[in-house]
Amino acid sequence: MKIVTWNVNGIRSRVFNEQISSKLKKNELIYPQESSPIKTLIEDYDPDIICIQETRCSVENSKKIQVPGYKTFFNESKMSGARAADRYSGTSIFYKENMNIVEISTELPGYQDTEGRIIIVTFETFKCITVYAPNSGTNYDNKISFMEAMIDYLNNITEPVVFCGDLNVAISTHFDRTKVEEGPGYYSHELEFYTNLQAIGYIDAIKDDDIIYTWWDPRQRKENGIAITRNRNKGWRLDYFFTKNFKCNQIASKCLKHIGENNLSIPLASDHAPVLLEIKNTFTEA
């Protein structure tokens, strides 16, 4: 089984085609066009599930989005103004048509999600939870509430579970965090969230010895069409896969940094890269 998590920084902007959302024609269907980041991702890796964060897309507008072979579910922001559904936050999940769902929920006990940050999908053999965690730079108290409620909920799951998404927690950064003041993404209580996940049995699926970054500051100057931070891999790790209760003997994750970089005729779809999780059972019966 293969699962992808990706903060797309707006699913209707340069993910499926070359257009930004404001240039799309009203009521026109959105589908993966040739060489688009989402089409490349699907053709190269054939994921069973794609978990998307920061969709900035209302449930109504999500009806225009079609990916052949996949069903979809969207959660939207219920706020208004700059934090309205088509402008802020939001999550979605794409899953192959042959996968059976037992239940879908957007409710996290003990947390009031008004920004479309959570989707919990129960499949027949495991649970998949994808989240777009609040950024403590603009949502400090909300982030604390989110982390507390999430730990409580995750700790009580007994079936196999995949927990993924943009946690807005930077367990790895290109700079030495010990030499700067604490800040959003690397406050001590945010880094403790990562430790607390491990303490309740959740395993970080990335096994590589190399430091893995998944986000690069897009505000820096461009170099060969890409922000210099991404070109030189000076990033932060914000996107994760955690697993628990799986009996499979091979579970590993890796960052797909090249998605969106390999066709510079299409401006970068997102300042994040997708992350791929593969779950395999290589044991064979005699």
NORMO-V175589 format. One line per field, one symbol per residue. ss: DSSP state (~ for helix, > for strand, _ for the rest). psi: psi as a letter, one per 30 degrees, with the letter a starting at -180 (. if undefined). burial: + if it has 16 or more other ideal C-beta (glycine too) atoms within 10 Angstrom, else -. A space follows every 10 residues. Layout:
ss=???
psi=???
burial=???
This chain:
ss=_>>>>>>___ __________ ~~~______> >_____~~~~ ~~~~~___>> >>>_____~~ ~~__>>___> >>>>>_____ ~~~_______ >>>>>>____ >>>>>__>__ >______>>> >>>___>>>> >>_______~ ~~~~~~~~~~ ~~~~~_____ >>>>>>____ __>___~~~_ _______~~~ ~~~~~~~~~_ __>>_>____ ____>_____ _>>__>>~~~ ~____>__>> >>>>_____> >>>>>>____ __________ _>_>>>>>>> ______
psi=kkkkkkjfhj fgjgefafkl effkkkgkkk ljlkgleeee eeeefhkekj kklhehklee ffffkkjkfk llkkklkgal bfglegfkbk llkkkkfgkk kekklgkjkg kjjgghfkkj kjaeflkkkk ljkkkfefhe eeeeeeeeee eeeefgkflk kkklajfhki fklfljffgl lklkfglefe ffeeeeeefg gkkkfkfkfl kkkfkkjffl lkjhfkkeee eghialjfkl kklkgkfkfj jlllkiffkf fgiffjlkel flllkkkkjk jgkkk.
burial=+-++++++++ +++++++-+- +--+-----+ -+---+++++ ++--+-++++ ++++++++-- ++--+-+--+ --+++++--- ----++++++ +++++----- -------+-- +-+-++++++ +++--+++++ ++++++--+- -++++++-++ +-++--+--+ ++++++++++ ++++------ ---++++--+ +-++-++--- -+--++---- -+++++---- -----++-++ ---+++++++ ++++-+---- +-+++++-++ +-+--+-+++ +++++++++- ------
